[in-house]
Amino acid sequence: MGGGMYRIKDWPEDERPREKLLQRGAQILSAAELLALVLRTGDATSKMSALDHARMLLERFGSLQQLASASLAELQTVKGIGPAKAAELQAVFEIARRFQEQPLRAGSRYSHPQEVYQHFCGRLADRKRELFIVLLLDSKNRLLREVQISQGSLTASIVHPREVFSAVVRESAAALLLVHNHPSGDPTPSREDREITTRLKEAGDLMGVRVLDHIIIGAEGYVSFADRGLL
């Protein structure tokens, strides 16, 4: 074999995920086999196949969800994963996130927190930092614009009413939806979440702007303040 790569055709018969997929369908492949098809080639020097590298990735990060949230630098700490393979992995996971999203477009009418969760879960559920996003709505609960307010740990100093309501004034919004993620995966509201929601609702009441909901997203699902009676 030339070129220094350990290729799929050189794997043992029972370690050829491409052939298994073609013969029996993608659904029968393991997570490691699916990753191996993305990686395509291994390393002839160490006699490691793409499947070996895939197994190492899963062992290092523990699950596909954790692997999806890994940075380029973290991916490259695994032996045999260089910049090209790390970029390919991130591209595949980003495609999966975008496919999962159900887009909220300007003019879309908000009716249920599940819609917001389906739009944001792919983007926010596995992030390692908190993002706080405000959806600005008109008087008929139709989306005007999405605005990112902050990134980082949620505190009153980061999510300040003036940051939120300056966007409200610019867009002449009549109502708000608050959205943020919990990197821990557990969407249960914290004390800070409750305090920030109360402050923003009070500010909205003063300005005649309705705060319809605060939706917290995590890998384990979502929590709606409105559904829980917390607003």
C-alpha positions as CSV (number, residue, x, y, z in Angstrom):
1,M,0.0,0.0,0.0
2,G,1.3,3.5,-0.8
3,G,0.8,6.9,0.7
4,G,1.2,5.9,4.4
5,M,-2.6,5.7,5.2
6,Y,-4.4,2.7,6.7
7,R,-7.5,2.6,4.6
8,I,-10.9,1.0,4.8
9,K,-10.1,-1.6,2.2
10,D,-7.2,-2.8,4.5
11,W,-9.4,-3.3,7.5
12,P,-10.5,-6.9,8.5
13,E,-13.8,-7.9,6.9
14,D,-15.8,-7.5,10.1
15,E,-14.5,-3.9,10.6
16,R,-15.7,-2.4,7.3
17,P,-18.5,-0.1,8.2
18,R,-19.0,1.2,4.7
19,E,-19.9,-2.3,3.4
20,K,-22.1,-2.9,6.4
21,L,-24.0,0.3,5.7
22,L,-24.4,-0.4,2.0
23,Q,-25.7,-3.9,2.7
24,R,-27.8,-3.4,5.9
25,G,-28.4,0.3,6.4
26,A,-26.8,3.1,8.5
27,Q,-29.0,2.4,11.5
28,I,-27.2,-0.9,12.3
29,L,-23.8,0.8,12.6
30,S,-22.4,1.6,16.1
31,A,-21.4,5.2,17.0
32,A,-17.8,4.3,16.5
33,E,-18.5,2.8,13.0
34,L,-20.4,6.0,12.0
35,L,-17.5,8.1,13.2
36,A,-15.0,5.9,11.3
37,L,-16.8,6.6,8.0
38,V,-16.4,10.3,8.7
39,L,-12.7,10.0,9.5
40,R,-12.2,7.6,6.5
41,T,-8.5,6.9,7.0
42,G,-6.3,5.9,9.8
43,D,-2.5,5.9,10.4
44,A,-0.3,3.2,8.7
45,T,2.7,4.1,11.0
46,S,0.8,3.0,14.1
47,K,-1.3,0.5,12.3
48,M,-4.4,2.2,13.7
49,S,-7.6,2.3,11.5
50,A,-10.2,5.0,11.4
51,L,-12.3,2.7,13.6
52,D,-9.5,2.7,16.2
53,H,-9.4,6.5,16.2
54,A,-13.2,6.6,16.4
55,R,-13.2,4.3,19.5
56,M,-10.5,6.5,21.1
57,L,-12.6,9.6,20.5
58,L,-15.6,8.0,22.2
59,E,-13.4,6.7,25.1
60,R,-11.8,10.1,25.5
61,F,-15.1,12.2,25.5
62,G,-17.5,9.6,26.8
63,S,-20.4,10.1,24.4
64,L,-21.4,11.5,21.0
65,Q,-23.0,14.5,22.8
66,Q,-19.7,15.3,24.6
67,L,-17.8,14.8,21.5
68,A,-20.1,17.2,19.6
69,S,-19.3,19.9,22.1
70,A,-15.5,19.5,22.0
71,S,-13.4,22.3,20.6
72,L,-10.9,21.8,17.7
73,A,-8.1,21.9,20.2
74,E,-9.7,19.3,22.4
75,L,-10.3,17.0,19.5
76,Q,-6.7,17.2,18.5
77,T,-5.5,15.9,21.9
78,V,-6.6,12.4,20.6
79,K,-3.8,10.5,18.9
80,G,-4.2,10.6,15.1
81,I,-6.8,13.5,15.0
82,G,-5.2,16.4,13.3
83,P,-6.7,19.7,12.1
84,A,-8.3,18.2,9.0
85,K,-10.1,15.3,10.9
86,A,-11.1,17.7,13.7
87,A,-12.6,20.1,11.2
88,E,-14.5,17.2,9.5
89,L,-15.9,16.1,12.8
90,Q,-17.1,19.6,13.8
91,A,-18.7,20.0,10.3
92,V,-20.7,16.8,10.7
93,F,-22.0,17.8,14.1
94,E,-22.9,21.3,12.9
95,I,-24.8,19.8,10.1
96,A,-26.7,17.6,12.6
97,R,-27.5,20.6,14.8
98,R,-28.8,22.6,11.8
99,F,-30.9,19.7,10.6
100,Q,-32.4,19.3,14.0
101,E,-33.5,23.0,14.2
102,Q,-36.9,24.0,13.2
103,P,-36.3,27.6,12.2
104,L,-38.2,30.6,13.7
105,R,-38.4,33.1,10.9
106,A,-39.4,36.7,11.1
107,G,-43.2,36.8,11.0
108,S,-43.6,33.4,12.6
109,R,-46.2,33.4,15.3
110,Y,-45.2,32.1,18.8
111,S,-47.7,29.8,20.4
112,H,-45.8,27.2,22.5
113,P,-42.4,26.9,24.2
114,Q,-41.8,23.6,22.4
115,E,-41.4,25.6,19.2
116,V,-38.6,27.6,20.8
117,Y,-37.0,24.5,22.2
118,Q,-37.0,22.8,18.8
119,H,-35.5,25.9,17.2
120,F,-32.7,26.3,19.8
121,C,-31.9,22.8,21.1
122,G,-29.4,22.0,18.4
123,R,-27.6,25.2,18.9
124,L,-27.7,25.5,22.7
125,A,-28.2,22.1,24.3
126,D,-24.5,21.0,24.3
127,R,-22.7,24.4,24.5
128,K,-20.1,24.8,27.3
129,R,-21.0,28.4,28.0
130,E,-24.3,30.0,28.7
131,L,-26.0,32.2,26.1
132,F,-28.8,34.5,26.8
133,I,-31.1,35.3,23.9
134,V,-34.2,37.5,23.6
135,L,-36.8,37.0,21.0
136,L,-38.6,40.2,20.2
137,L,-42.3,39.9,19.2
138,D,-45.0,42.2,17.9
139,S,-48.5,42.7,19.4
140,K,-49.7,39.5,17.7
141,N,-46.8,37.4,19.1
142,R,-45.0,37.3,15.7
143,L,-41.3,37.2,15.7
144,L,-39.5,40.5,14.8
145,R,-35.9,39.7,15.6
146,E,-33.6,37.5,17.7
147,V,-31.0,39.3,19.8
148,Q,-28.1,37.7,21.7
149,I,-27.7,39.7,25.0
150,S,-24.8,37.9,26.7
151,Q,-22.4,35.0,26.7
152,G,-21.0,33.6,29.9
153,S,-22.3,32.8,33.4
154,L,-25.7,34.4,34.0
155,T,-25.6,37.2,36.5
156,A,-27.6,40.4,37.1
157,S,-24.7,42.5,35.9
158,I,-24.4,40.6,32.6
159,V,-28.2,40.4,31.8
160,H,-29.2,43.9,32.7
161,P,-32.7,45.3,31.8
162,R,-31.1,48.2,29.8
163,E,-29.4,45.7,27.5
164,V,-32.7,43.9,26.8
165,F,-35.0,46.9,26.6
166,S,-32.7,48.9,24.3
167,A,-33.3,46.2,21.7
168,V,-37.1,46.4,22.5
169,V,-37.2,50.1,21.9
170,R,-35.2,49.8,18.6
171,E,-37.6,47.2,17.2
172,S,-40.8,48.6,18.8
173,A,-41.4,45.2,20.3
174,A,-44.6,44.5,22.2
175,A,-43.5,41.2,23.9
176,L,-40.5,39.2,24.8
177,L,-39.4,35.6,25.0
178,L,-36.2,35.0,27.1
179,V,-34.1,32.0,26.2
180,H,-30.9,30.6,27.6
181,N,-29.0,27.3,28.1
182,H,-27.6,25.4,31.0
183,P,-24.2,23.8,30.1
184,S,-24.7,21.3,32.9
185,G,-27.5,19.7,30.9
186,D,-30.1,20.2,33.7
187,P,-32.6,22.9,32.7
188,T,-34.0,23.4,36.2
189,P,-34.1,27.1,37.0
190,S,-31.5,28.4,39.4
191,R,-31.9,31.3,41.9
192,E,-30.2,33.6,39.5
193,D,-32.5,32.5,36.7
194,R,-35.5,33.4,38.8
195,E,-34.1,36.7,39.9
196,I,-33.2,37.8,36.4
197,T,-36.6,36.8,35.1
198,T,-38.3,38.8,37.9
199,R,-36.2,41.9,37.1
200,L,-37.0,41.7,33.4
201,K,-40.7,41.1,34.0
202,E,-40.9,44.1,36.3
203,A,-39.0,46.3,33.8
204,G,-41.4,45.1,31.1
205,D,-44.4,45.9,33.2
206,L,-43.2,49.5,33.6
207,M,-42.6,49.8,29.8
208,G,-45.8,48.1,28.8
209,V,-43.9,45.2,27.2
210,R,-45.1,41.6,28.0
211,V,-42.5,39.0,29.1
212,L,-44.3,35.9,27.8
213,D,-41.8,33.2,29.0
214,H,-38.3,32.3,30.0
215,I,-37.2,29.0,28.4
216,I,-34.2,27.2,29.7
217,I,-32.6,24.6,27.5
218,G,-30.3,21.8,28.4
219,A,-29.2,18.4,27.1
220,E,-32.0,16.9,29.3
221,G,-34.8,19.0,27.8
222,Y,-36.2,22.3,28.6
223,V,-38.1,24.2,31.3
224,S,-40.7,26.9,30.5
225,F,-41.3,29.5,33.3
226,A,-44.8,30.1,31.9
227,D,-45.7,26.3,32.0
228,R,-44.4,26.1,35.6
229,G,-46.3,29.1,36.7
230,L,-43.1,31.0,37.6
231,L,-44.0,34.2,35.7
